[in-house]
């Protein structure tokens, strides 16, 4: 394994630039996966990383050593704990980070299976949670419209808990372009005049649209919608968090499809 001891090392400087800037992450062909869970999930589903950075201290952990043992030795770089601390955004984490190529799929000509469309969901934690629910519910594709939080940012990756490696994620997809490719009914949640989700037929393929935390679903998707559903609430809260609403919708569909 190689060791880096200087902050002037080119690889270290590249990783630090990515770690410190979502804009850098967006413009790069790389993503940073921090932590043992993401590292293990990537190895299970996507193969070898470009580089695995691990601290001297982390190598004292059995789980970290087991992960390192699965990686080609030439891809592993050891850092002093102090240098790694300038890269990390995780509090009290085990010092491991992977530099990987972002997984990019070609935009499908026709979408016939169930999918999720994120229409300006801005909170990174919400985006990651929805990706996690989508992957758990067997969804294969997630389309992110302009204005949605960057799906491969560090915070979304942490919230997704490995969902990225089980999904085809498409970013900055213009609604008109996607609408032309959809061959599945479009559903949104709506608290006004909609049918209760538990009374709807969700047994077939559906394109679920989840909108911005404040403004909701944009007009272009409201015009394209096939069905509006509401999630019944017994309490007096005005609405649910978008990630919670997405999970309820996707798993009610799962229940009906059992």
RADAFEN-V921187 format. One record per backbone hydrogen bond with DSSP energy under -1.0 kcal/mol. CO is the residue of the C=O (numbers start at 1). NH is the residue of the N-H. If there is no record, write none. Layout:
BEGIN
[[CO	NH] [CO	NH]]
END
This chain:
BEGIN
[[2	78] [6	9] [9	13] [10	14] [11	15] [12	16] [13	17] [14	18] [15	19] [16	20] [18	21] [21	25] [22	26] [23	27] [24	28] [29	102] [31	100] [33	98] [35	39] [36	40] [37	41] [38	42] [39	43] [40	44] [41	45] [42	46] [42	47] [51	99] [52	77] [53	97] [54	79] [55	59] [57	60] [58	61] [61	65] [62	66] [63	67] [64	68] [65	69] [67	70] [68	71] [72	75] [73	76] [75	52] [76	2] [77	54] [78	4] [79	56] [80	84] [81	85] [83	86] [84	87] [84	88] [94	96] [95	55] [96	35] [97	53] [98	33] [99	50] [99	51] [100	31] [111	183] [115	208] [116	143] [117	210] [118	120] [118	145] [121	149] [123	127] [124	128] [125	129] [126	130] [127	131] [128	132] [129	133] [130	134] [131	135] [132	136] [133	137] [134	139] [135	138] [140	168] [141	116] [142	170] [143	118] [144	173] [145	148] [150	153] [153	157] [154	158] [155	159] [156	160] [157	161] [160	163] [162	165] [163	166] [168	142] [170	144] [174	178] [175	179] [176	180] [178	181] [178	182] [181	111] [185	207] [186	226] [186	227] [187	209] [188	229] [195	230] [196	199] [197	200] [206	115] [207	187] [208	117] [210	119] [212	216] [216	212] [218	222] [219	223] [227	188] [228	195] [229	190] [230	197] [241	245] [242	246] [243	247] [244	248] [245	249] [246	250] [247	251] [248	252] [249	253] [250	254] [251	255] [252	256] [253	257]]
END
